[in-house]
Amino acid sequence: MIRSTHAVRAAALAGAAALILAACSSGGGDSDDDATEGSTSAASGPLKIGSLLPQTGSLAYLGPPEIAGVDLAIKDINDAGGVLGEDVTVEHTDSSDADNAEVATQSVTELISKKVSAIIGAASSSVTLNVVDDITNAKIVQISPANTATKLSGYSPFYFRTAPPDTVQGSALGNLITGDGHENVGILVFNDDYGTSLRDVVEKTVEDAGGTITYGKKGQEFDPKASSFDSDITALLATNPDAVVVLAFEQTKQIIPGLVAGGVDPKNIYLVDGNTADYSADFQPGTLEGAQGTIPGAFPSDDFQARLKEVDPNLKDFAYGPESYDATILVALAAEKGKATDGETIQKNLAAVSGADGGEKCSSFKDCVALIKDGKDIQYTGQAGVGPFNADNDPSSAFIGVYKYGADNKNVWVKAVEGEVK
């Protein structure tokens, strides 16, 4: 879930075809007849947003760009006059990771006590699954910039995400692998909802294309807390795959050297958003040269990267910064459309301001609010390049970026590919 800092022309991505997703099961994200009305208990005070993003744990590297995305959105909203004439405030809390579940639980309790109307996060699908009931049962909107687990599609009317589900990335990755001519694919997957969800889609896509999964099927996952993954690597290599997919987080730093030492050509290694990271400080030069990885979402333009760095000058990567920015803007627009700042009003209006009902396209909070005040329907088209929410509160369209590693073990954006949800 980490994106290269190398600049890529925004025009290249803009010219890539957007992925159109089919709506899945009904999930309650659609606007209803009272979509532009606040609830009977509508809050009249300033909009307060919470964030539940990783500041500690194995996913801490994801936190800075996501938090910067939220903070930049808050700045843009308030610079444009705030929501309903009052400044928006944000409460940042730590989600940590699934191995430290108590951190997110405590953070959610804190955010509920502070009466936030929406929570941006979590980054980890497993963390979200631990706390989503607490959030949504409190009628607080949860909108994740990075959750991809398929089981979260349509989970609750109060749960949304600005990142596409694994059905999209898994399909794109499987098609990339088979398109490169590979037929026998081994998968090293950790026993985590994120990993197994992606594995299932990659497996189906490869097999549908006539390929074979030699290792990594259900029951062959590895323990993410293990101190060594040598036995897993040995078992995979014994099946003689011509391509290897690594579905993991920090464990990747131990796995890659083992694969290369075992004779795997790095150009036959494939990663995903959870581990397509900058490994220039971790591996010897050339270790990952030619390897590829996929990351959902649009590659941020040079201008947007610069604006994020104004918020956090220490940013080196931008993973899910655009998705975090858009999630925050959408919450504010939903409150504006509903003329109230409580969670129920925001939930009723989120799909509408995303363009689910059609409407005039607008790309900034300021421009979108002007249209809302003129009584017009809108479609917010933000930084992440996703389409309106579908019936499952998932994006209805999305980009999947393909990245390739150079001799310096840094990844560079190459192209966008299409996936499809069926």
Residue pairs with C-beta under 8 A, 6 or more apart in sequence:
1 59
1 62
1 123
1 146
1 273
1 274
1 275
1 276
1 295
1 319
1 320
2 61
2 62
2 273
2 275
2 276
2 277
2 278
2 295
2 317
2 319
3 65
3 276
3 295
3 299
3 300
3 317
3 318
3 319
3 401
3 403
3 411
3 413
4 278
4 317
4 403
4 410
4 411
4 412
4 413
5 278
5 305
5 316
5 317
5 318
6 410
6 411
6 412
6 413
7 302
7 305
8 299
8 412
8 413
10 299
10 301
10 302
10 303
12 415
13 298
13 299
13 385
13 399
13 401
13 413
13 416
16 399
16 415
16 416
17 416
17 418
18 385
18 387
18 397
18 398
18 399
19 164
19 168
19 172
19 397
19 398
19 399
19 400
19 418
19 419
19 420
20 387
20 396
20 397
20 420
21 164
21 168
21 387
21 390
21 394
21 395
21 396
21 397
21 398
21 420
21 421
22 420
22 421
22 422
23 390
23 391
23 392
23 396
24 153
24 154
24 390
24 391
24 392
24 394
24 421
25 153
25 154
25 391
25 392
26 154
26 391
26 392
27 153
27 154
27 155
27 156
27 157
27 391
27 392
27 393
28 154
28 156
28 157
28 391
28 393
29 154
29 157
29 160
29 350
29 351
29 356
29 389
29 390
29 391
29 392
29 393
30 351
30 356
30 391
31 348
31 349
31 351
31 352
31 356
31 357
32 348
34 348
35 337
35 338
35 348
35 349
35 351
35 352
35 357
36 337
36 338
36 339
36 349
36 352
37 338
37 339
37 345
37 348
38 338
38 339
38 340
38 342
38 344
38 345
39 340
39 342
39 344
39 345
39 348
41 342
41 344
42 338
42 339
42 340
42 341
42 342
42 344
42 345
43 117
43 340
43 341
43 342
43 345
44 340
44 341
45 86
45 341
46 82
46 83
46 86
46 87
46 88
46 89
46 341
47 82
47 83
47 84
47 86
47 88
47 89
47 117
47 331
47 332
47 335
47 341
48 88
48 89
48 90
48 91
48 114
48 115
48 116
48 117
48 341
49 70
49 74
49 88
49 89
49 90
49 91
49 116
49 117
49 118
49 119
49 120
49 328
49 331
50 90
50 91
50 92
50 93
50 111
50 114
50 116
50 118
50 119
50 120
51 66
51 67
51 70
51 90
51 91
51 92
51 93
51 119
51 120
51 121
52 93
52 94
52 95
52 104
52 107
52 108
52 111
52 119
52 120
52 121
52 122
52 127
52 131
53 62
53 63
53 66
53 67
53 70
53 92
53 93
53 94
53 95
53 120
53 121
53 122
53 123
53 324
54 60
54 61
54 62
54 63
54 66
54 94
54 95
54 96
54 97
54 122
54 123
54 124
55 63
55 67
55 92
55 94
55 95
55 96
56 94
56 96
56 100
56 103
57 95
57 96
57 97
57 99
57 100
57 103
58 97
58 99
58 249
58 250
59 95
59 96
59 97
59 123
59 124
59 249
61 277
61 317
62 123
62 146
62 319
62 320
63 123
64 312
64 314
64 315
64 317
65 308
65 312
65 315
65 317
65 318
65 319
65 320
65 321
65 324
66 120
66 121
66 123
66 145
66 146
66 319
66 320
66 321
66 323
66 324
67 92
67 312
67 324
68 308
68 311
68 312
68 315
68 321
68 324
69 145
69 308
69 320
69 321
69 322
69 323
69 324
69 325
69 328
70 90
70 92
70 120
70 324
70 325
70 327
70 328
71 90
71 311
71 312
72 307
72 308
72 310
72 311
72 325
73 324
73 325
73 326
73 327
73 328
73 329
73 332
73 365
74 88
74 89
74 90
74 328
75 311
76 329
76 364
76 365
76 366
77 83
77 88
77 328
77 329
77 332
77 365
78 87
78 88
79 366
80 364
80 365
80 366
80 369
81 366
81 369
82 88
83 332
83 335
83 336
83 341
84 335
84 336
84 339
84 340
84 341
88 332
91 110
91 111
91 114
91 116
93 107
93 108
93 110
93 111
94 103
94 104
94 107
95 103
95 104
95 107
95 121
95 122
95 123
95 124
95 127
96 103
96 104
96 127
97 124
97 126
97 127
97 249
98 124
98 126
98 127
98 130
98 192
99 224
99 225
101 127
101 130
104 122
104 127
104 130
104 131
105 130
105 131
105 134
108 119
108 131
108 134
108 135
109 134
111 119
111 140
112 134
112 135
112 138
112 140
116 140
117 140
117 141
117 331
117 335
117 341
117 342
117 343
117 346
118 140
118 141
118 142
118 143
118 331
118 343
118 346
119 135
119 140
119 141
119 142
119 143
120 143
120 144
120 145
120 324
120 327
120 328
120 331
121 127
121 128
121 142
121 144
121 145
122 128
122 131
122 144
122 146
122 147
123 144
123 145
123 146
123 147
123 320
124 146
124 147
124 194
125 147
125 148
125 149
125 152
125 193
125 194
125 197
126 149
126 192
126 193
126 194
128 142
128 144
128 147
128 149
128 152
129 149
129 151
129 152
129 193
132 142
132 152
132 155
132 156
132 159
135 142
135 158
135 159
136 142
136 155
136 156
136 157
136 158
136 159
138 343
139 158
139 342
139 343
139 344
139 347
140 158
140 343
141 158
141 159
141 160
141 331
141 343
141 346
141 347
141 350
142 156
142 158
142 159
142 160
143 159
143 160
143 161
143 162
143 327
143 330
143 331
143 350
144 152
144 159
144 160
144 161
144 162
144 163
144 327
145 161
145 162
145 163
145 320
145 323
145 324
145 326
145 327
146 161
146 163
146 273
146 319
146 320
146 323
147 161
147 163
148 163
148 164
148 165
148 166
148 169
148 194
148 197
148 198
148 273
148 296
149 165
149 166
149 193
149 194
149 197
150 165
150 166
150 167
150 197
150 200
150 201
151 193
151 197
152 159
152 161
152 165
153 165
153 392
153 393
153 394
154 391
154 392
154 393
154 394
157 347
157 393
158 343
158 347
159 393
160 327
160 330
160 350
160 389
160 393
161 393
161 394
161 395
162 323
162 324
162 326
162 327
162 330
162 384
162 386
162 395
163 296
163 297
163 320
163 323
163 384
163 386
163 395
163 398
164 296
164 297
164 386
164 394
164 395
164 398
164 400
164 419
165 394
165 421
166 194
166 197
166 198
166 200
166 201
167 201
167 419
167 421
167 422
168 296
168 398
168 400
168 419
168 420
168 421
169 198
169 201
169 272
169 273
169 294
169 296
169 400
169 419
170 197
170 198
170 199
170 200
170 201
170 202
170 204
170 205
170 419
171 201
171 205
171 419
171 420
171 421
172 294
172 400
172 402
172 417
172 418
172 419
173 198
173 202
173 205
173 245
173 270
173 272
173 294
173 400
174 201
174 202
174 203
174 204
174 205
174 206
174 209
175 205
175 209
175 417
175 419
176 270
176 292
176 294
176 402
176 417
177 185
177 202
177 206
177 211
177 243
177 245
177 270
178 205
178 206
178 209
178 210
178 211
180 243
182 211
182 242
182 243
182 268
183 210
183 211
183 212
183 242
184 211
184 212
184 214
184 239
184 240
184 241
184 242
184 243
185 202
185 206
185 211
185 212
185 213
185 214
185 241
185 242
185 243
185 244
185 245
186 213
186 214
186 215
186 216
186 236
186 237
186 239
186 241
186 243
186 244
186 245
187 199
187 202
187 203
187 213
187 215
187 216
187 217
187 236
187 244
187 245
187 246
187 247
188 215
188 216
188 222
188 229
188 232
188 233
188 236
188 244
188 245
188 246
188 247
188 248
188 255
189 195
189 196
189 198
189 199
189 216
189 220
189 221
189 222
189 245
189 247
189 248
190 221
190 222
190 223
190 224
190 247
190 248
190 249
190 251
191 221
191 222
191 223
191 224
192 224
194 247
194 274
195 221
195 247
195 248
195 274
196 218
196 221
198 247
198 272
199 216
199 221
199 247
202 245
202 247
203 213
203 216
203 217
206 212
206 213
207 213
214 236
214 239
214 240
214 241
215 235
215 236
215 239
215 241
216 236
216 245
220 235
222 229
222 232
222 251
224 248
224 249
224 251
226 251
228 254
229 251
229 254
229 255
229 258
230 258
233 255
233 258
233 259
233 262
234 262
236 244
237 259
237 262
237 263
237 264
242 268
243 268
243 269
243 270
244 259
244 264
244 268
244 269
244 270
245 269
245 270
245 271
245 272
246 252
246 255
246 256
246 259
246 269
246 270
246 271
246 272
246 275
247 272
247 274
247 275
248 255
248 274
248 275
249 274
249 275
252 271
252 275
252 277
253 279
253 282
256 269
256 279
256 283
256 287
256 288
257 283
257 287
259 269
260 266
260 287
265 290
266 286
266 287
266 288
266 289
266 290
266 291
266 405
267 289
267 290
267 291
269 288
269 291
269 292
270 291
270 292
270 293
270 294
271 291
271 292
271 293
271 294
272 293
272 294
272 295
273 293
273 294
273 295
273 296
273 319
275 293
276 293
276 294
276 295
276 403
276 411
277 317
277 411
278 316
278 317
278 409
278 410
278 411
279 287
279 288
279 405
279 409
279 410
280 408
280 409
280 410
282 409
283 409
285 407
285 408
285 409
286 407
286 409
287 409
288 405
288 409
289 405
289 406
289 407
289 409
290 404
290 405
291 404
291 405
292 402
292 403
292 404
292 405
292 414
293 402
293 403
293 405
293 411
294 400
294 401
294 402
294 403
294 417
295 319
295 400
295 401
295 403
296 398
296 399
296 400
296 401
297 320
297 322
297 323
297 384
297 385
297 386
297 398
297 399
297 400
297 401
298 322
298 383
298 384
298 385
298 386
298 399
298 401
298 416
299 401
299 413
299 416
300 308
300 318
300 321
300 322
300 383
301 383
304 321
304 322
304 325
304 383
305 315
305 318
308 315
308 318
308 321
309 315
315 321
321 383
322 382
322 383
322 384
322 385
323 383
323 384
323 386
325 382
325 383
325 384
326 380
326 382
326 383
326 384
326 386
329 365
329 368
329 380
329 382
330 350
330 353
330 354
330 380
330 382
331 346
331 350
332 365
333 349
333 353
333 365
333 368
333 369
333 372
333 378
333 380
334 345
334 346
334 347
334 348
334 349
334 350
334 352
334 353
335 341
335 345
335 346
335 349
336 369
336 372
337 349
337 352
337 353
337 372
337 378
338 345
338 346
338 348
338 349
339 345
350 389
350 393
351 357
351 388
351 389
351 393
352 359
352 377
352 378
353 368
353 372
353 378
353 380
354 379
354 380
354 387
354 388
354 389
355 361
355 378
355 379
355 380
355 381
355 387
355 388
356 388
356 389
356 390
356 396
357 377
358 377
358 379
359 371
359 376
359 377
359 378
359 379
360 371
360 376
360 377
360 378
360 379
361 378
361 379
361 381
362 368
362 371
362 378
362 379
362 380
362 381
363 380
363 381
363 382
368 378
368 380
371 378
372 378
379 388
384 395
385 398
385 399
386 395
386 396
386 397
386 398
386 399
387 395
387 396
387 397
387 398
388 395
388 396
388 397
389 395
389 396
390 396
398 419
399 416
400 416
400 417
400 418
400 419
401 413
401 414
401 415
401 416
401 417
402 413
402 414
402 415
402 416
402 417
403 411
403 412
403 413
403 414
404 411
404 412
404 414
405 411
405 412
406 412
